[in-house]
Amino acid sequence: MRYFIEISYKGTAYSGFQEQHNANTIQAEVEKALEIYFKKEFQLTGSSRTDAGVHALQNYFHFDSDQALTGKRSVDEPHTSQLSSPGGELEEAVYHLNAILPRDIVIKRIFPVGDEAHCRFDALWREYKYFIYSHKNPFLQDRAFYFPYKIDKEALAQCAALIKNHCDFTSFSKRNTQVKTFICEIQKSEWSDEGEMLVYTVRSNRFLRGMVKALVGTMLRAATGKISVAEFEEIINSRDCTKAEFSVSPHGLFLVEVKFDKV
């Protein structure tokens, strides 16, 4: 049987989403909690890989089990799962797994899916938000980017609109990224004010490594007069990552939603 896990996490203390050698990650912590609770190892597959320090309001893993899972332990008979809700979610297991996990990671639900369901390839789109604040605030320092400079919001809006006219984002991908294509279908790209924060929202079928940070950092260059809006578009067309700005802080970035057809 295959299961999806919906999770949320604060990424400050972690070296990213996917398991790495000699580094603590979200995947490593969730796999460890599953092994402690169910007394067996599971290999997780992730939906969207977030980089070190990046947060997620919603992300997914999936895993396979040769036995149906109950709220307490796996059982021998594959069709006698004692799921604790009509929708098939393992609510009791979720409760205990969250007690095992660190405070900055939470499992929202675990639920069975079809054998062919894939949390990465079946996702229709992902949506990220990047948060910026301009006045010193100790309560935002680990979940938004402090940028105390004058910003031309019209330039930001123009840059964000230009992004939707393009599909090749080679310029905004970190080097040594093992992908077959740099083509992304941008469905939403816009800036807005949310309270005291300036927020960039971007939605796409897929994202490249470091892409959202590079888009934000390069747009901020245009918004502070270091480059023009026309030069920003030239950077997109150049397909040269050395011309983009990747240095904005990861803790302003949130994966806010992963959209599936039926999940």
PEVENMO-V248164 format. One record per residue. RES is the residue in three letters. PHI is phi in whole degrees, -180 to 180 (* if undefined). NEAR is the number of other ideal C-beta (glycine too) atoms within 10 Angstrom. D_FIRST is the distance of its C-alpha to the first C-alpha in Angstrom with 2 decimals. Layout:
res=RES phi=PHI near=NEAR d_first=D_FIRST
res=RES phi=PHI near=NEAR d_first=D_FIRST
This chain:
res=MET phi=* near=17 d_first=0.00
res=ARG phi=-109 near=16 d_first=3.79
res=TYR phi=-128 near=22 d_first=6.69
res=PHE phi=-101 near=20 d_first=10.35
res=ILE phi=-119 near=24 d_first=13.22
res=GLU phi=-96 near=20 d_first=16.63
res=ILE phi=-132 near=25 d_first=19.49
res=SER phi=-140 near=16 d_first=23.27
res=TYR phi=-158 near=25 d_first=25.67
res=LYS phi=-100 near=19 d_first=29.28
res=GLY phi=-88 near=26 d_first=29.45
res=THR phi=-52 near=14 d_first=32.99
res=ALA phi=-90 near=15 d_first=32.24
res=TYR phi=-120 near=25 d_first=29.59
res=SER phi=-90 near=17 d_first=29.94
res=GLY phi=115 near=20 d_first=27.41
res=PHE phi=-87 near=25 d_first=23.73
res=GLN phi=-84 near=16 d_first=22.38
res=GLU phi=-59 near=18 d_first=22.68
res=GLN phi=-135 near=14 d_first=26.15
res=HIS phi=-74 near=4 d_first=28.24
res=ASN phi=60 near=5 d_first=30.78
res=ALA phi=-153 near=11 d_first=29.80
res=ASN phi=-86 near=15 d_first=27.88
res=THR phi=-133 near=20 d_first=25.29
res=ILE phi=-61 near=29 d_first=22.88
res=GLN phi=-59 near=21 d_first=19.88
res=ALA phi=-62 near=16 d_first=21.48
res=GLU phi=-68 near=20 d_first=22.04
res=VAL phi=-70 near=25 d_first=18.55
res=GLU phi=-62 near=18 d_first=17.08
res=LYS phi=-64 near=14 d_first=19.86
res=ALA phi=-64 near=19 d_first=19.23
res=LEU phi=-62 near=26 d_first=15.55
res=GLU phi=-67 near=13 d_first=16.85
res=ILE phi=-63 near=12 d_first=19.71
res=TYR phi=-79 near=17 d_first=17.87
res=PHE phi=-91 near=19 d_first=14.81
res=LYS phi=63 near=9 d_first=16.97
res=LYS phi=-156 near=13 d_first=14.71
res=GLU phi=-88 near=10 d_first=14.58
res=PHE phi=-128 near=17 d_first=12.11
res=GLN phi=-101 near=10 d_first=13.20
res=LEU phi=-91 near=19 d_first=13.43
res=THR phi=-114 near=16 d_first=14.29
res=GLY phi=-95 near=22 d_first=16.92
res=SER phi=-84 near=25 d_first=18.06
res=SER phi=-134 near=21 d_first=21.79
res=ARG phi=-81 near=17 d_first=23.70
res=THR phi=-98 near=25 d_first=26.51
res=ASP phi=-79 near=18 d_first=29.48
res=ALA phi=-55 near=16 d_first=31.13
res=GLY phi=84 near=18 d_first=32.44
res=VAL phi=-84 near=27 d_first=30.69
res=HIS phi=-101 near=24 d_first=29.11
res=ALA phi=-144 near=24 d_first=26.27
res=LEU phi=-82 near=15 d_first=26.18
res=GLN phi=-153 near=19 d_first=22.76
res=ASN phi=-152 near=25 d_first=20.32
res=TYR phi=-137 near=22 d_first=16.59
res=PHE phi=-122 near=25 d_first=14.13
res=HIS phi=-132 near=19 d_first=10.52
res=PHE phi=-150 near=20 d_first=8.48
res=ASP phi=-110 near=12 d_first=5.61
res=SER phi=-134 near=17 d_first=5.28
res=ASP phi=-79 near=8 d_first=6.25
res=GLN phi=-133 near=16 d_first=6.80
res=ALA phi=-67 near=18 d_first=6.41
res=LEU phi=-104 near=24 d_first=8.81
res=THR phi=-107 near=17 d_first=12.24
res=GLY phi=-67 near=18 d_first=15.11
res=LYS phi=-108 near=14 d_first=16.60
res=ARG phi=-149 near=12 d_first=14.54
res=SER phi=-69 near=16 d_first=11.41
res=VAL phi=-117 near=14 d_first=12.15
res=ASP phi=-75 near=7 d_first=12.60
res=GLU phi=-88 near=8 d_first=11.69
res=PRO phi=-68 near=12 d_first=8.08
res=HIS phi=-116 near=7 d_first=9.76
res=THR phi=-121 near=10 d_first=12.18
res=SER phi=-63 near=19 d_first=10.75
res=GLN phi=-94 near=12 d_first=14.07
res=LEU phi=-71 near=19 d_first=13.48
res=SER phi=-95 near=17 d_first=16.90
res=SER phi=-148 near=12 d_first=17.55
res=PRO phi=-59 near=6 d_first=17.54
res=GLY phi=-79 near=10 d_first=15.65
res=GLY phi=84 near=14 d_first=12.58
res=GLU phi=-89 near=19 d_first=13.55
res=LEU phi=-90 near=25 d_first=13.70
res=GLU phi=-66 near=13 d_first=17.44
res=GLU phi=-66 near=15 d_first=18.59
res=ALA phi=-62 near=22 d_first=16.32
res=VAL phi=-59 near=20 d_first=17.53
res=TYR phi=-59 near=12 d_first=21.06
res=HIS phi=-74 near=17 d_first=21.01
res=LEU phi=-63 near=21 d_first=19.35
res=ASN phi=-67 near=16 d_first=22.12
res=ALA phi=-71 near=9 d_first=24.65
res=ILE phi=-81 near=16 d_first=23.59
res=LEU phi=-68 near=21 d_first=23.55
res=PRO phi=-60 near=15 d_first=26.96
res=ARG phi=-65 near=7 d_first=28.70
res=ASP phi=-93 near=15 d_first=28.36
res=ILE phi=-131 near=21 d_first=24.54
res=VAL phi=-134 near=15 d_first=22.74
res=ILE phi=-90 near=23 d_first=19.14
res=LYS phi=-87 near=15 d_first=19.50
res=ARG phi=-166 near=17 d_first=16.11
res=ILE phi=-129 near=23 d_first=12.38
res=PHE phi=-150 near=16 d_first=10.35
res=PRO phi=-73 near=19 d_first=7.08
res=VAL phi=-135 near=18 d_first=7.68
res=GLY phi=-67 near=10 d_first=7.66
res=ASP phi=-61 near=8 d_first=6.38
res=GLU phi=-95 near=8 d_first=9.97
res=ALA phi=-65 near=16 d_first=10.57
res=HIS phi=-136 near=14 d_first=12.52
res=CYS phi=-70 near=25 d_first=14.28
res=ARG phi=-92 near=15 d_first=17.34
res=PHE phi=-78 near=9 d_first=18.04
res=ASP phi=-88 near=19 d_first=17.16
res=ALA phi=-68 near=19 d_first=19.53
res=LEU phi=-77 near=12 d_first=22.72
res=TRP phi=-162 near=17 d_first=24.94
res=ARG phi=-121 near=21 d_first=25.55
res=GLU phi=-127 near=19 d_first=28.54
res=TYR phi=-115 near=25 d_first=30.56
res=LYS phi=-130 near=21 d_first=33.65
res=TYR phi=-119 near=27 d_first=36.35
res=PHE phi=-106 near=20 d_first=38.74
res=ILE phi=-129 near=21 d_first=42.39
res=TYR phi=-130 near=21 d_first=45.12
res=SER phi=-110 near=15 d_first=48.82
res=HIS phi=-117 near=8 d_first=50.30
res=LYS phi=-53 near=9 d_first=49.58
res=ASN phi=-151 near=12 d_first=47.09
res=PRO phi=-64 near=6 d_first=45.62
res=PHE phi=-87 near=8 d_first=42.75
res=LEU phi=-113 near=18 d_first=41.48
res=GLN phi=-64 near=13 d_first=42.00
res=ASP phi=-107 near=15 d_first=38.41
res=ARG phi=-143 near=17 d_first=36.77
res=ALA phi=-161 near=22 d_first=39.28
res=PHE phi=-99 near=23 d_first=41.71
res=TYR phi=-80 near=15 d_first=45.34
res=PHE phi=-137 near=17 d_first=47.53
res=PRO phi=-85 near=8 d_first=51.08
res=TYR phi=-128 near=9 d_first=52.65
res=LYS phi=-67 near=8 d_first=54.02
res=ILE phi=-118 near=17 d_first=51.47
res=ASP phi=-87 near=15 d_first=52.37
res=LYS phi=-68 near=12 d_first=49.74
res=GLU phi=-67 near=11 d_first=51.00
res=ALA phi=-64 near=21 d_first=50.34
res=LEU phi=-60 near=21 d_first=46.79
res=ALA phi=-63 near=17 d_first=46.26
res=GLN phi=-67 near=18 d_first=47.74
res=CYS phi=-63 near=28 d_first=45.58
res=ALA phi=-62 near=21 d_first=42.38
res=ALA phi=-67 near=13 d_first=43.44
res=LEU phi=-62 near=17 d_first=44.16
res=ILE phi=-57 near=23 d_first=40.64
res=LYS phi=-69 near=15 d_first=39.31
res=ASN phi=-88 near=10 d_first=41.70
res=HIS phi=-125 near=15 d_first=40.11
res=CYS phi=-132 near=14 d_first=36.91
res=ASP phi=-98 near=14 d_first=37.63
res=PHE phi=-116 near=23 d_first=37.18
res=THR phi=-55 near=18 d_first=38.00
res=SER phi=-64 near=23 d_first=40.63
res=PHE phi=-113 near=29 d_first=38.11
res=SER phi=-114 near=22 d_first=35.67
res=LYS phi=-64 near=15 d_first=36.22
res=ARG phi=-68 near=8 d_first=37.33
res=ASN phi=60 near=6 d_first=35.21
res=THR phi=-90 near=13 d_first=32.18
res=GLN phi=-88 near=5 d_first=29.99
res=VAL phi=-127 near=11 d_first=29.37
res=LYS phi=-86 near=5 d_first=30.32
res=THR phi=-148 near=10 d_first=31.88
res=PHE phi=-107 near=18 d_first=33.55
res=ILE phi=-84 near=14 d_first=33.29
res=CYS phi=-133 near=20 d_first=31.90
res=GLU phi=-98 near=11 d_first=32.19
res=ILE phi=-79 near=19 d_first=33.78
res=GLN phi=-102 near=13 d_first=33.46
res=LYS phi=-145 near=14 d_first=35.18
res=SER phi=-154 near=21 d_first=37.68
res=GLU phi=-159 near=15 d_first=40.04
res=TRP phi=-106 near=23 d_first=41.86
res=SER phi=-151 near=13 d_first=42.53
res=ASP phi=-99 near=9 d_first=44.13
res=GLU phi=-126 near=10 d_first=42.03
res=GLY phi=65 near=8 d_first=44.40
res=GLU phi=-90 near=11 d_first=46.06
res=MET phi=-112 near=19 d_first=43.49
res=LEU phi=-98 near=22 d_first=43.41
res=VAL phi=-127 near=18 d_first=39.90
res=TYR phi=-102 near=24 d_first=38.59
res=THR phi=-116 near=16 d_first=35.59
res=VAL phi=-138 near=24 d_first=33.91
res=ARG phi=-127 near=20 d_first=31.00
res=SER phi=-153 near=22 d_first=29.70
res=ASN phi=-68 near=14 d_first=26.86
res=ARG phi=-159 near=17 d_first=26.84
res=PHE phi=-133 near=24 d_first=29.02
res=LEU phi=-92 near=21 d_first=30.61
res=ARG phi=-65 near=16 d_first=31.04
res=GLY phi=79 near=19 d_first=33.76
res=MET phi=-63 near=23 d_first=34.33
res=VAL phi=-67 near=26 d_first=34.69
res=LYS phi=-60 near=25 d_first=36.94
res=ALA phi=-67 near=24 d_first=39.05
res=LEU phi=-62 near=29 d_first=39.46
res=VAL phi=-63 near=28 d_first=40.54
res=GLY phi=-60 near=19 d_first=42.82
res=THR phi=-73 near=24 d_first=44.51
res=MET phi=-64 near=28 d_first=45.00
res=LEU phi=-66 near=25 d_first=46.61
res=ARG phi=-63 near=18 d_first=49.04
res=ALA phi=-69 near=24 d_first=50.08
res=ALA phi=-74 near=25 d_first=50.31
res=THR phi=-110 near=14 d_first=52.69
res=GLY phi=81 near=11 d_first=54.89
res=LYS phi=-75 near=11 d_first=53.97
res=ILE phi=-138 near=19 d_first=52.96
res=SER phi=-90 near=14 d_first=53.48
res=VAL phi=-62 near=19 d_first=50.92
res=ALA phi=-63 near=10 d_first=52.02
res=GLU phi=-68 near=13 d_first=51.43
res=PHE phi=-60 near=22 d_first=47.93
res=GLU phi=-67 near=17 d_first=47.21
res=GLU phi=-63 near=14 d_first=48.89
res=ILE phi=-65 near=22 d_first=46.42
res=ILE phi=-59 near=22 d_first=43.54
res=ASN phi=-71 near=11 d_first=45.32
res=SER phi=-69 near=13 d_first=46.27
res=ARG phi=55 near=14 d_first=42.75
res=ASP phi=-131 near=11 d_first=43.97
res=CYS phi=-70 near=20 d_first=41.98
res=THR phi=-72 near=9 d_first=45.13
res=LYS phi=-93 near=17 d_first=46.62
res=ALA phi=-91 near=25 d_first=43.90
res=GLU phi=-111 near=19 d_first=43.80
res=PHE phi=-102 near=17 d_first=40.70
res=SER phi=-85 near=9 d_first=42.29
res=VAL phi=-67 near=21 d_first=41.34
res=SER phi=-68 near=19 d_first=39.48
res=PRO phi=-70 near=19 d_first=35.65
res=HIS phi=-77 near=21 d_first=35.69
res=GLY phi=-90 near=27 d_first=36.83
res=LEU phi=-103 near=26 d_first=33.64
res=PHE phi=-128 near=24 d_first=30.68
res=LEU phi=-82 near=25 d_first=27.50
res=VAL phi=-100 near=16 d_first=27.63
res=GLU phi=-159 near=17 d_first=24.96
res=VAL phi=-119 near=22 d_first=22.10
res=LYS phi=-102 near=13 d_first=21.97
res=PHE phi=-117 near=15 d_first=19.17
res=ASP phi=-68 near=7 d_first=19.85
res=LYS phi=-123 near=7 d_first=17.58
res=VAL phi=-80 near=16 d_first=16.23
